[in-house]
Amino acid sequence: MDKYTGYYEWHPSEQGLEDFYSGFFTPAGMGLVENQYLIIYDTDGKVIDKYFCKNNEFEKIHYMTLQSDYCGTIKPRNVYQELAVHSLMDRRVPVKVLGGVFGSGK
C-alpha cells in the first residue's frame, strides 16, 4: 500500500487530458478520496492544473497567498506549497496536518 500524501500526481496522455476536460472522470473513478488533491502534468512534466476533490467533484485550485502581520505576504514556492496553503485556508477541512523533512517549507 502506498503512503497517503494527500495528493495524486497524474501524467495523462493527450487522450486522457481530453477525456478529463470533457468531464468523463470523477474523483472516485480515479481512486481519489474526499479532500485529496489532483496535480495534472503535461507530457513535458509541467504542472498544467490543480484540483481539490470535494463531494465527488473536482474543484479547480487557484494560486493563493497568506497575509501575516509578522511576515507580510507569504507566497508558495512550488505546487506542493500551493496545495498546503489551500488546505490551510479551506475552512471546510477541520483538521490539517502538514509533514515533511527539515527545510521542506512547511
N, C-alpha and C positions, 0 to 999 in steps of 0.2 A: 504494500500500500504506500502510495506517495505521501509525503509530508504535505499537510494543508498549508498553503501560503496566503490564502485569501484572494488570489488572482490566478487567472489562467491565461497563458500566452499562446495565441493561436496564429499559425503561419499558413493561411489558406492558399489554395490555388486561385487562379483568376475566376474559375467557375464557382469556387466556394465563396469568394467575395461577392460575386453577382447574386448567388443564392441568398447570402446573408442580407444584403441590402434590399432584396426583393421580399424579405420577410419570411423566408422558408425555415428559419432556425428559431428555436426558443431556448431559453437558458436550460430548462430541464432536458430538452432534446440534445443539448451539447454536454450534458453531465455536470452543469453548474448548479450551485446551491444558492439559496437566498443570501443576499448581501455579499456575494462574491463578485469580483471584478473580471472583466474580459479585456485583454490587451490584444489588438489586432495589428499584425505586421504585414507589410507588403512583401513582394518577392525579393526585394533588396535588403530586407531586415530592418526597415524603418517603421516606427510606430505610425499608423495611419488613423487609428481610432481607439477610444477607451469607453467602455460601458460598465454600468453597475446593474446587477441583477436584483430586481425587486418585484415581488408578486408575479413571478414567472414572465417578466417582461424586461427588455433592455432599456436602460436609461443612459443617454449619452452623458459623458463626463466632460465638463469644460474646465479650462485652466483656472485655478483659484489661488489667491494669496491669503495669508493671515496677517492681521494687523495687531501689533503689540505696542503698548505704551513703553515698554522697556527696550524692545529690539527694533521697533519700527515695522516696516513691511518685510514679511518672510515669504520668499518665493521658492517653490520646489525646483530642484536642480535636474530631476530626471522623472521618468514616468512613474516609478515606484513611490517617490515622494509626492507626486501629484495625487496618487491614489490614497496615500496616507493623509494628506491634507483634506481631501474629500471626505474620508471616513471621519476625521475629527470634526468636521463642520456639519456633518449629516446628523441631525437630531433624531432621526428615525431609528438609528442604531444605538441602543443604550449602553452597550459595553464595547469598549475598544481596547485592543492590545496591540502595541507596536513592538516588534522584536528585531534584533539584529546584532551583529558584532560591533565592537567598539569602532567608532568613526564612520558608521554607515549612514549617518544623517537621520536618525530617529528624531 
